[in-house]
């Protein structure tokens, strides 16, 4: 596993859960022609060709053809197949009510078919539900991380991999994600203090890998391998993430520490836990990333540093170690067997049966 893979995972996923580490542009218009998406921003985007951005908040609009109210729940029928799975989504987002105050999230009770589902809707009448309604779906496609092609100061384009319905919502462009990597914490501090210290930054630092101790080993060694044994060893690969939080308007960094533990920790968990990286060995993937610990690293008056520790495991097997001595295929064999009781010697000659 390498540090670059961790940084890439964070840049791709973390902006979905927090905007603290990015610059944010509001979108005035997002349109799609075949597979080309055109985005118009409210202010100058200051992007260059090939630069990566994260798109957030773009929902596919699926028109609702029928809504049947039954007490405190309603059955919804869509024109096109929805992308809902019972037990996966907890709520759905519906817009288009004549009474705009009703636009919003509704608890998803069940999914009956590819076009029908049931929501909880309490204390409403049929007349309350009037309007041109749409199910807003956060499908894979519009949202994510993309390289852009600039068209003007406020316009850029990016490519989709498949066609999608029209998009709507409070769409945002997240740029200039402030997450990098260094070889140690000292270099991270240098990098952070060399610029304006009024923004959140994160740095990934890989730590020393260690061979996991074999608990069945009766010596002081980490592990032991003898001829005739199947080779397998786990390599524990820890890494730290250092979060730099500005404290210009704070005292003693108590609020920043709480922010790291309550908010940033949750966002990092949603981004990293369970991810399997390339191990570089015959078993291509590491085990899923797990949490180790987190805590205060330091407070420098203008900024606070919080450390998060994670680890994953690479597995080394026989295919990754030294090749055996030169060997040859069986061409023929000879066996002599003597029966002690009858004193008869049996000789067998033959070739392998491939």
C-alpha positions in Angstrom: 0.0 0.0 0.0 1.2 3.5 -0.8 0.4 6.9 0.5 -0.8 8.2 -2.9 -3.6 5.6 -2.9 -4.9 6.9 0.5 -4.7 10.5 -0.8 -6.6 9.6 -4.0 -9.3 7.8 -2.0 -9.8 10.9 0.3 -9.9 13.3 -2.7 -12.5 11.2 -4.4 -14.8 10.6 -1.5 -14.3 13.0 1.4 -15.9 16.1 -0.3 -19.1 14.1 -0.4 -19.3 14.3 3.4 -17.6 17.7 4.2 -16.7 20.9 2.4 -14.2 21.9 5.0 -11.2 21.0 2.9 -12.3 22.6 -0.4 -13.2 25.9 -2.1 -16.9 25.9 -3.0 -18.6 27.3 -6.2 -22.3 27.5 -6.5 -23.8 26.2 -9.8 -26.3 28.3 -11.8 -26.9 25.7 -14.4 -26.0 22.2 -15.2 -27.1 20.6 -18.5 -26.3 17.4 -20.3 -26.1 16.7 -24.1 -25.5 13.1 -24.7 -22.5 12.4 -22.4 -21.2 16.0 -22.2 -22.1 17.9 -19.1 -21.9 21.7 -19.2 -21.6 23.6 -15.9 -22.1 27.4 -15.4 -21.0 28.8 -12.1 -22.2 31.9 -10.3 -18.6 33.3 -10.0 -15.3 32.8 -11.9 -14.2 29.2 -11.4 -10.4 29.9 -11.9 -10.0 26.4 -13.2 -7.5 25.1 -15.8 -8.0 22.3 -18.4 -7.5 18.9 -16.9 -7.9 20.1 -13.3 -10.1 17.8 -11.1 -13.2 19.0 -9.3 -15.8 17.3 -7.2 -19.5 17.7 -8.2 -22.0 17.5 -5.3 -25.8 17.9 -5.0 -26.9 17.0 -8.5 -30.0 14.9 -8.4 -31.6 13.1 -11.3 -35.3 14.0 -11.7 -37.7 11.1 -12.0 -41.3 12.3 -12.7 -44.0 11.0 -10.4 -47.1 9.9 -12.3 -49.3 9.0 -9.3 -49.4 9.4 -5.6 -52.1 7.5 -3.5 -52.6 8.6 0.1 -53.6 6.1 2.7 -53.7 7.5 6.2 -50.1 8.3 7.2 -48.4 6.7 4.2 -48.6 7.2 0.4 -47.7 4.9 -2.5 -45.7 6.7 -5.2 -45.5 5.6 -8.8 -42.7 7.0 -11.1 -42.7 7.4 -14.8 -39.3 5.8 -15.2 -37.6 3.0 -13.1 -36.2 4.4 -9.9 -32.9 3.5 -8.3 -34.2 2.7 -4.8 -33.4 -0.4 -2.8 -35.4 -1.3 0.4 -33.2 -1.3 3.4 -30.5 0.7 1.7 -32.0 4.2 1.5 -33.6 5.5 4.6 -35.4 8.4 3.0 -36.3 9.9 -0.4 -36.2 13.5 -1.6 -39.4 14.8 -3.4 -39.9 18.2 -5.0 -42.6 19.9 -7.1 -45.3 20.4 -4.5 -47.6 23.4 -5.1 -47.0 24.1 -1.4 -43.2 24.4 -1.6 -43.0 23.9 2.2 -43.7 20.2 1.5 -40.6 19.8 -0.7 -38.0 17.7 1.2 -37.1 14.3 2.6 -39.6 11.6 3.4 -39.0 8.4 5.3 -38.9 5.4 2.9 -41.1 2.6 4.2 -40.9 0.0 1.4 -40.0 -0.5 -2.2 -42.8 -2.5 -4.0 -41.4 -2.6 -7.6 -39.0 -0.9 -10.0 -41.4 2.1 -10.3 -43.4 2.0 -7.0 -42.4 2.7 -3.4 -44.2 3.8 -0.2 -43.3 6.8 2.0 -44.4 8.1 5.4 -46.4 11.3 5.1 -48.2 12.3 8.3 -51.2 14.7 8.6 -51.7 15.5 5.0 -54.7 15.4 2.7 -54.9 14.6 -1.1 -55.2 18.4 -1.8 -52.0 19.0 0.1 -50.1 16.7 -2.3 -51.0 18.7 -5.5 -48.2 19.7 -7.9 -45.9 18.4 -10.6 -43.9 16.0 -8.5 -40.4 14.6 -9.0 -38.3 12.0 -7.1 -34.8 13.5 -6.8 -32.3 10.7 -7.0 -28.6 10.8 -6.1 -27.6 8.4 -8.8 -24.0 7.5 -9.8 -23.1 9.8 -12.7 -23.4 13.6 -12.2 -21.8 13.6 -8.8 -18.2 12.6 -8.2 -14.7 13.6 -9.2 -14.0 14.6 -12.8 -11.3 16.3 -14.9 -12.7 19.4 -16.6 -12.4 21.3 -19.8 -12.8 25.1 -19.4 -15.0 27.0 -21.9 -15.0 30.4 -20.2 -14.5 32.1 -16.9 -17.7 30.8 -15.6 -18.3 27.7 -17.7 -16.6 24.2 -17.9 -17.5 20.8 -19.1 -16.9 17.2 -18.1 -17.8 13.7 -19.5 -20.2 11.1 -18.2 -19.9 7.4 -18.8 -23.6 6.8 -19.4 -26.7 8.9 -20.3 -28.8 10.2 -17.4 -32.1 12.1 -16.9 -32.0 15.9 -16.4 -30.4 17.1 -13.1 -31.6 19.5 -10.5 -30.8 20.5 -6.9 -28.5 22.8 -5.0 -25.5 21.8 -7.1 -22.0 22.7 -5.9 -18.5 22.5 -7.5 -15.8 21.7 -4.9 -12.3 22.7 -6.0 -8.7 22.9 -4.7 -9.1 20.1 -2.2 -6.6 20.6 0.5 -5.3 17.1 1.2 -1.8 16.0 0.6 0.9 13.7 2.0 4.4 14.1 3.5 7.0 11.8 5.0 6.5 12.9 8.6 4.7 15.4 10.7 7.5 17.9 10.7 7.2 18.3 6.9 3.5 18.6 7.2 3.9 21.5 9.7 6.3 23.2 7.3 3.9 22.8 4.4 1.0 24.2 6.4 2.8 27.2 7.9 4.3 28.2 4.5 0.9 29.5 3.4 -2.1 31.3 4.9 -3.2 29.4 8.0 -6.9 30.2 7.8 -8.1 27.0 6.1 -8.5 23.3 7.0 -5.7 21.1 5.7 -5.1 17.3 5.9 -1.8 15.4 5.4 -1.4 11.6 5.1 1.8 10.2 6.5 2.7 6.5 6.1 4.3 4.9 9.2 6.8 2.0 9.5 5.3 -1.4 8.3 5.8 -4.3 10.7 5.4 -8.1 10.4 2.6 -9.3 12.5 3.8 -11.7 15.2 2.7 -15.3 14.8 0.9 -16.1 18.1 1.7 -19.8 17.7 5.5 -19.1 17.5 7.3 -20.3 20.7 10.4 -18.2 20.1 11.2 -14.5 20.4 11.1 -14.1 16.6 8.2 -12.5 14.8 7.5 -15.5 12.7 9.1 -18.8 11.6 9.2 -20.7 8.4 10.5 -24.2 7.8 10.6 -26.4 4.8 7.4 -28.2 4.2 5.3 -25.4 5.7 2.9 -23.2 3.8 4.2 -19.7 3.9 1.9 -16.9 5.0 2.7 -13.7 6.8 0.7 -10.6 7.5 2.3 -7.1 7.2 0.7 -4.4 9.3 0.7 -1.1 7.3 -0.2 1.8 9.6 -0.8 5.4 8.4 -1.7 8.6 10.2 -3.8 11.5 9.0 -3.0 14.9 10.5 -5.8 17.5 10.4 -4.8 21.1 10.7 -7.6 23.4 11.9 -7.2 27.2 12.1 -7.8 28.6 15.6 -7.7 32.4 14.8 -11.0 33.0 16.5 -10.7 30.4 19.2 -9.1 30.0 22.6 -7.2 26.9 23.7 -8.5 24.9 20.7 -11.2 23.1 22.7 -13.9 23.7 20.0 -11.5 22.5 17.3 -10.7 19.3 19.2 -14.4 18.6 19.6 -15.0 19.3 15.9 -12.3 16.8 15.0 -13.8 14.1 17.2 -17.4 14.6 16.4 -17.5 15.7 12.8 -14.2 15.1 11.0 -13.8 11.6 12.5 -17.2 10.6 11.1 -16.4 11.9 7.7 -13.0 10.1 7.6 -14.7 6.8 8.7 -17.2 7.1 5.8 -14.3 7.7 3.5 -11.7 5.1 4.6 -13.0 2.3 6.8 -13.3 -0.9 4.8 -11.4 0.3 1.8 -9.0 -2.3 0.2 -5.9 -0.9 -1.4 -3.4 -2.4 -3.8 -1.0 -4.5 -1.8 1.7 -5.0 -4.4 1.7 -8.8 -3.6 0.1 -11.8 -5.2 -3.0 -11.3 -3.1 -3.7 -8.0 -4.9 -5.7 -6.3 -2.2 -5.0 -5.4 1.4 -7.5 -6.2 4.1 -10.1 -3.4 4.7 -8.8 -0.3 6.5 -9.5 -0.2 10.2 -9.5 2.5 12.9 -6.7 2.5 15.5 -6.9 5.7 17.5 -7.1 9.5 17.4 -6.2 12.4 19.6 -4.5 15.7 20.2 -1.1 16.2 18.5 -0.5 19.9 19.2 -1.7 23.5 19.5 0.3 26.3 17.9 -2.0 29.3 18.8 -3.0 29.9 15.2 -3.8 26.3 14.4 -4.6 23.0 16.1 -3.4 19.5 14.9 -5.5 16.4 15.4 -4.1 12.9 14.6 -6.1 10.0 13.3 -4.4 6.6 13.1 -5.5 3.8 10.7 -4.1 0.5 9.5 -4.5 -2.2 6.9 -2.8 -5.5 6.3 -0.9 -6.9 3.3 -0.7 -10.7 3.0 2.5 -12.3 1.8 2.2 -15.9 0.5 4.5 -18.5 -1.1 4.2 -16.8 -4.5 5.9 -13.7 -3.1 9.0 -15.3 -1.6 12.2 -16.9 -3.0 11.7 -19.4 -5.8 12.5 -23.0 -4.9 15.7 -24.7 -6.1 15.7 -25.9 -9.7 13.3 -28.8 -10.1 12.6 -31.2 -12.9 9.4 -32.9 -14.1 9.1 -36.7 -13.5 10.2 -38.6 -16.6 10.0 -42.1 -15.2 10.1 -43.8 -11.8 11.2 -47.1 -10.3 10.0 -48.7 -7.1 11.3 -51.8 -5.4 9.2 -53.4 -2.7 10.1 -56.5 -0.6 7.6 -58.5 1.3 9.4 -59.7 4.5 7.1 -62.8 4.9 7.4 -64.2 1.4 10.8 -62.7 0.6 9.4 -61.7 -2.8 10.8 -58.5 -4.4 8.4 -56.5 -6.6 9.9 -54.1 -9.1 7.8 -51.4 -10.8 8.9 -49.2 -13.7 6.7 -46.7 -15.4 6.0 -43.1 -16.5 3.8 -40.6 -14.8 0.1 -40.5 -15.9 -0.3 -36.8 -16.8 
